[in-house]
Amino acid sequence: MKRLTTFLSVLCISIVQAQSFDHIVYKQAVCPIYKQVLQKRVFKESIDELNAVKKKYGMLFGEDYLLMSYCYKEMGSDSLSAIYAKKSCSVPTFDMRTTWYIADLNYGYITEGFIERDRKLIDEGFEISSKNYQEKNPDSLVAVIDSMTYWDQFYLNQWYANPDNNAFKHQLDSINSVNEQLLAEMIQKTGFPGEKRLQLGEFCIWVILVHSAGNEEFYQRMKPVFLNEVKIGNMSPWMFANWVDQHQFYSKLPTIYNTQVGLKADYTDSELKIISENRFEIGLVDVEYSLPKF
């Protein structure tokens, strides 16, 4: 662990500077468009509104281009849908994970029935995505995250296999503490290793977040730090929300953002309204249409 700490302290990487706008405010501009598309089935006007957001901010994130691609798909234009689907995986994403909980807002549905020419565009987009990922993330950064995750899982499995052995529990607590320190140092030096840099590979760091949410001191200390990482674009709204909800779960408190899908489904209208408002505050797509029906 000492070696890993030393390695992180001397890690020199090329950091992609976050765009100089509040990413929560950006997401609050596009969140209502998702609702308009997915609930009201309004497509042309939604495309116009997405283009207006693009004009204001000078860009859209990949997940928002995917929404645009979906609109064209539903309007019957596979050729335009393919162009924007390619765009969606050719540019940085910020919170693509939210699309996992939205029926049909995925490449499988969107590309269904595409002719070979349109499918080729999607393949080209994924090739660009892979190239961008490798250029942004040197092996040194990935190695640090992989090592953190490996030791987390190693000691966790040891404890699960020997639940009555306090020595293994002590080892798990120790590695959790080390990983929390490493994560805090990483954020201070290079920012949270989120989706814009790691793409969906950011899920690797989620394992560390899940366990850190049970440490009350770490949670209280890092919550404002993490929220700021969302604002500057390093941490996705979903990742922040899920970390907070995990803390609520450990503390036996009600969910705030309802990102732990399937744990509870019988919400009252007033509870759903509060959850929706909480999600909007951090720029997270609204729960009432983003969660699958069970």
N, C-alpha and C positions, 0 to 999 in steps of 0.2 A: 504494500500500500504506500510506503514511503517513496518507493521508486515511481509509482504512478503519480503521486503528488508532485514530485520533482519534475516529472515529464510534463505535467500540465503547466507548471510554472514557467517552463521555458518554451512552451508551445508557441510557434510562430505560424500564423495562418493568415491568408488573405481574407479579410472580412468584408462581406457585401454590406455596404451602408444602408440602413433602413431609410425608406422614403421619409421626407421631412413633413409628414402630416400625421394627424391622430388617426390611427387605424381603426379605432373603435367608432369614431365619427364616420369614417368611410363605410364601415360595415353597417352602421345604422342607416345609411343612405340606400344600401342595396337590400337589406333584410325585408322591407315591405314589398319589394319587387318579387322576391321568392313567393311570398304569400299571394300576391296578385296572380302569378303564373300558376301556382300549384293548387290554389283553392278556387280562384275565379276563372282560370283558364283564359286569361287575357294575355295574348302573345305579342301582337304588333306594337301596342302601346308600351309593353314591358321592354321590348327591344329598344324602343326610342328612349326610354328612361335609363336603361343601362348605358346607352351611348351618351346620354347627358352626363351621367356619372363619370364616364371615361373622359369626356371633354373637360370636366371640372378638375379631375385629379391627374389627367394625362396618362391614365392606364386603367386596366381592370385586372383583377387576379384571375388565376386559372379557373377556379370554381365558378366565377361569375360569367366567364366565357362559356363554360359548360352549360350554365343556365340558358344563355343565349342560343347555344347549339340545340338545346332541348326545345326551345321555342320554335326554331326553324323546322325541327323534326315534326313537331305537332302541326305546323302550318303546311306540311307536305313538301318542303324543299330540302331534300337530302343533300343536294350539292352545297347549299349554304350551311346546312347543319355540319357537314364534314369539314368545311373551312374553319368554322368556329370551334369544333371539337379538336382539330389540330392545334388551333391557337391556345386552347385551354391547357394542353399539356406541353406547350412550347414556352410558356411564360411562368413566372413564379406563382405558386399557390400560397394562400395564407391560411385558409380554413377549409380545405377540401374534405376533411373528415366529416363535416356535417352532411355531406351528400350521401354518406353511407346509410343515413337514416331516412332518406327521401326516396320513395318508390319511383323507379324509372329514371331518376336523375343519375344515370351512370352510362359508361361507354357501351356496356353490353346491350342495353335497350336502344340507345341512340343509334348505334351502328347496325342494328338489325335491318336487313334488307338493303344495305349499302351495296352499290356496284363496286367492282374492283378498283376503279379509279378513286372513289371516295375512301375506300378502306386503305388505300395506299397513303392518302393524306394523314390518316390516323397513325399509321406506322411511322411516317416521317416525324410526326409530332412527338411520339414516344422516344424516337432516336435523339431528337433535340433535347428532350427532357433528361435522358440519360447522360448526354454530353455535358449539359449544364450542371448536373449534380456532381459529376466527377471534377469539373473545373472549380466548383465552389468548395469542395470538401476534400482536402488532402487526407491521405491515409492516417496521418497523425491524429487528427480530430476524431475520426471514426474509431481508431484504435482505443482512444481514451473512453469513449462511450461504450464500446463493446466490452472493455475490461470492467467497467463499472457494473454493467448488466450481468456479465458472467459471474462475478463474485457475489452479487446479490442473489442470483438464482442458485448458485452452488451452496451457499450457507442456508438459504431457505429450504432447499431440498434435504440438506442434512438434518435440519431441525424437524421437518415433516416426517422424516424416516425415524427420528429418535425424539419424539415429543416429550418424553420424560427426562431427557438428559439436559440439565441446565447449562452445561458447557456449550452445547450447540446453540441454545437460545442466546447465550452471551456473545458467541461469535456472530450471530445474525445481527444483534443490536449494535455490535462494534462496526460491522461493515456498513450498516445503515447510516451510522454516524459519519463514517469516512466518506461515503457517497454524498451525503448531504453537504458536507464541507466542500467536496470537489465540485458539486453542482453550483454552490454559491460562488466559489472562486471562478468557475467557468463563466457564469453570468456577468460577474464583475469585469472580467477581462475581455470577453468576446460576445457577450449577450447570450440569451437563451438559445440553445440549438434547436430551433423550431422548424416549421414546415417550409418556410421560405428558403432555408438553407439545406435542410435534410430531406425535403419533400415528405412523403409519407413515412420515410425512414425515421422521422422524429418519434415514431411510436416506441422506438427502443428506449428513449429516455423516460417514457411514460411509466415503465416498471419502477424506476427510481422514484418518480413522483408519487406513485401509489403508496409506497412504504413511508415516504417522508411526510405524507398527510397525517400520519398517526402521531407525529412528534409535535406537540402543542407549541413548544418554544420555536421550533423551526417554522411552523405554520404561521404563527403570529408575526414573526420577523420577516418572512419572505413574501407574505401575501401582497403587501403594497409594492414590493419589488417585482413580483410576477405580473401584477396588474399594469405596472408601467411597461413591462416587456410586451404586453399585449398592445398598449397604446403606440409604442414605437415600431411594432411589427415583427418582433422576434418570436413571440409566443402566440399561438392561435387562441381565439376565444374558447373553442371547444376544450383545448388542453387545460386552460386555466379553470374553466367551469368544472371539468371532471375532477381536477385536483381538489377544488373546494368541496364538491359533492362527496368525494372520498373521505375528506375530513369530517363532514357531517355524518357520514355513515359510521366511521370509527367512534364518533362522539355520541351516537344514537340520537341525532338531531334530524329534523326534517330536511329533505333535499332543498336546495336553492335553485338549481338549474335543471334538474331532472335529466342528467346525462347518463345515469346508470340505468340503461333501458331494461325494462322488464321487472324491476324490483317492486314497482307499484303502478297500478293502472287505474285505480278507482279514485281519481282526483275529483274534487268538487269543482264547480265552475269558478268559484272564488280562488281556489288553490291554483288552478290553471292560469287564471288571470295574473296572479302574483308571479308565478314561474315565468310566464311570457314577458312580464315587465322586467324581471331580473335578467332574463336572457338578452333583451333588447339593450339594457344598460351596458352590456359588455360587447354588443355587436354580434350576438349569437342568434342564428336563425331560430325562429319561434317554435316552441315545443309542439303546439297544437297541430302542425302539419308536417313537422320534421320527424316525428317518431312513428315507427310502423304500428299498425293496428294488430293486436294479438287476439 
